[in-house]
Amino acid sequence: MPSRRPRALGALVALVALFTAGYVAPYLLPTVVGRLSAGLGLSPAGAGLIGSILLLGSASAGFTLAARVERIGPRRAARLGLALMTLGYGTAATTDLVPLVVAGATVGGFGSGTATAVAAAGIAGRPDPHRASALGLLSVSATAGALYLTLPHLGGGHALPFAAIAAVAVVVAPSTAWLPGGTGAADRGRAAAADAPHHGPLPHRRAGTVLAVAILCWSMAQNALWGVSGRIGLTQAGLSEVALGMVFAVALGAGLLGVIGAGALGARLGRAVPIGVGTALIAGCVLLSSAAEGPVSFATGEIAWNAVYPVVLSYLLGLAASLDPRGRWAVLVGSASSLGVACGPVVGSVLSEAAGYPGMGAVLCALLLLVAVPMTAVARHASGRPLVPGSVRRRGGAPAAVLAATTPPSALVPQMGAPEQEIAPIPVPTARRRAAKSAFRLARPTDRG
């Protein structure tokens, strides 16, 4: 018993570290794309395409591993993903040959997606997936902010950001010792038992599908701007690379404060209000940032945007985790988000070349406002996991039961929504009831004496 709490804490640390490793590449996307364009002489669209290939590799890993993490074993899958990150990004950092850079980015992206899939599946099984997601976003925001402050002072070229991502994978690797191994006989038995439900239909299929499609568009719209934010800052707003790095670092620092606020707020406002209102605020920030013609307006848009973005993302990830305690929707929705992130740089490059940065921002703002409606509807109406008795929370004035356990309810426990069993009345004869009362009255004087 005494060892369970340190073990659980170690598992949480490992999941947060894996979350950081998996998401650090998308967070560094602007500097990766910008340095690929400057260092390898690629066009903006060509550099954006390499960034999209990296993120497509990440999304494909998530879709591939959505229902297989427990079968493979979280520890084994995590170490495989971190090894692929080290190999792929390390290769991309050590060569100037474009085909090898593309190959390394693809392999590294698949490793990032593998790490993210393990983290998402593990976080979905936590008693409070929203707070675990907030810790992961807090960690990755701090890591990316530190890198944005450091990399401009270490020199140019595409090697540094790729090497930094590979270094994060190496640093995270020892924490995987806290994850379940899945190699022993007991672990294989648990994995086989846990894998059985994966062959059945997903719970909340309609809500999960709507959420996955909406978050794909949500991520694509934001990362279309994020992928070209570096070029907007340098060419339209007139910032130097060092000043641009400071703006991004401050923006990610604001994201840290946002995540801390989201973790402290928890479920007090539910999920619908933070997701709906937050997405509307993001749409306004995207419009401001894309139309900025000076350092002040650009910095204001980027900082406000990055302060709200991780807050909304933490609620979206928590919502996806609540749809299935096995984490399948968490992985699928996270992979859909990665797919949207992957399409972002190409969409941003094409829109900016066709309509300019302000025109691109107007289109992306309209798209974000459009997808805010179905995401808010899912957050408002999806009931999430049922709770065991004593863990009931209220949303909209009505009690909603949500299961906080990491395993599905036993077959002996009635499922939510199942028809109630009929209660057979047991008749008690009136004469027998009267005789019992008489016997009790006769016994009372004797008891007192």
Residue, then its C-alpha position, 0 to 999 in steps of 0.5 A: m500500500p505505501s508504494r502505490r502513491p509514489r508509483a501513481l505520482g511517477a506515472l503522472v510525471a511520465l505522462v506529462a513528460l511524454f505529453t511534452a515530448g510529443y507536443v514540442a514539435p508543433y509548438l516549435l513549428p514557426t521557427v522550424v518552418g522559418r529556418l528551413s526556408a532560410g537555411l535550405g533555400l526553400s520557398p515558404a510553401g516548400a518549408g511549410l510542406i516539410g512542416s506538414i509532413l512532420l505533423l502528418g507523421s504524428a497524426s498517422a501514429g495517433f490513428t494507428l495506435a488509438a486502440r493498441v497502446e495497452r496491447i503493446g504496453p505503454r512503456r514499450a510504445a513510449r520508448l519506441g516513440l522517443a527512439l524514433m524522435t531521437l533518430g528522426y530529428g537527429t538525422a534532420a539536424t545533421t544533414d543539409l540534404v532535403p530528402l534526408v531532412v524530409a525523411g528525418a522529419t517524417v520518422g521523428g513526427f511518427g515518434s512524436g505521435t506515438a509519444t502523444a498517443v501513449a500520453a493521451a491514453g494514460i491521461a484519459g484513464r486518470p481520475d481527473p483528465h482535465r487537470a492532467s492535460a493542463l499539467g501537460l500543456l503547462s510543461v510543454s509551454a514552459t519548454a517551448g518558451a525556454l527554447y524560443l528564448t535560447l535558440p536565437h542566441l545559439g546561431g541560425g540554420h535548421a539544425l538547432p530546432f531539430a536537435a532541440i526536439a531530439a534532446v527533449a526526447v532523450v531527457v524524457a526517456p528515463s521517466t518511462a520506467w514509471l509506465p506499465g510495462g506490458t511484458g509480464a504474464a499479468d500485464r499481458g492478461r490485463a492488456a488482453a482483457a482491456d483490448a476486448p472492448h476495443h473491438g466493440p463500438l466506441p461509446h458516444r460515437r456521434a459526439g466523438t465524431v463531431l468533436a474530432v472533425a471540429i477540432l481538426c478544423w479548429s487546429m488547422a485554422q490556428n496553425a495556418l496562422w501559427g505556421v506563418s507567424g514568423r514571416i508575419g512578424l519579420t516581414q509585415a510587423g518589422l521585428s528582428e529574429v531576436a525580437l520575434g523570439m522574445v514575442f513568442a516566448v512571452a506569448l508562451g509564458a502567457g499560455l502558462l498563466g492561462v493553463i494555470g488558470a484553467g487548472a484552478l478553474g477546473a469544472r466550475l464553468g463546465r466545458a461549454v463556456p470555456i470552449g465556446v467563448g475561448t474559441a471566439l476570443i481566439a478568432g479575434c486574436v487571429l484577425l488582429s495578429s494577421a493584420a498587424e503592421g507594427p510590433v505592438s499590434f503583432a505582439t498583442g495579438e500573439i500574446a492574447w492568442n497564446a494565453v487563450y489557446p492552451v486553455v481551450l485545448s485543455y478543455l477539449l482534451g478533457l472532453a475527449a478523454s471523458l467520452d471513453p475511459r479507455g482513451r480511444w477518443a482521446v487518442l483519435v481526437g488528438s490525432a485529428s488535431s495533429l492532422g489539422v496542425a499538419c494541414g495548417p502550414v500549407v493552408g496558411s502559405v496558400l491563403s497568404e499568397a492568394a489573399g495576403y496575411p489580412g485576407m488569410g486572417a479573415v478566412l481563418c477567423a470565420l472558420l473558427l467562429l463556425v466550428a465553435v458551434p458544434m464543439t460547444a454543442v458537444a461540450r454541453h450535451a455529451s454526458g461523459r463517463p458515468l461516476v460511481p456513487g458519491s462522485v456526482r457533479r452538476r451541469g446545467g442544474a441536472p445531475a450528471a454521473v461520470l465514471a472516474a474509474t480507469t476500468p469500465p464498469s463490471a458486468l455485475v453493475p447495471q449500465m447507465g441507461a439500462p432498463e430497471q429490473e422489476i421488483a417482485p412484491i413479497p406479500v406479508p399476511t396481516a395475521r402474521r404481522r399482528a402476531a409479531k406485534s403482540a409478541f413484541r408487546l409481551a416481551r417488553p416488560t420482561d426485557r425491562g425487568 
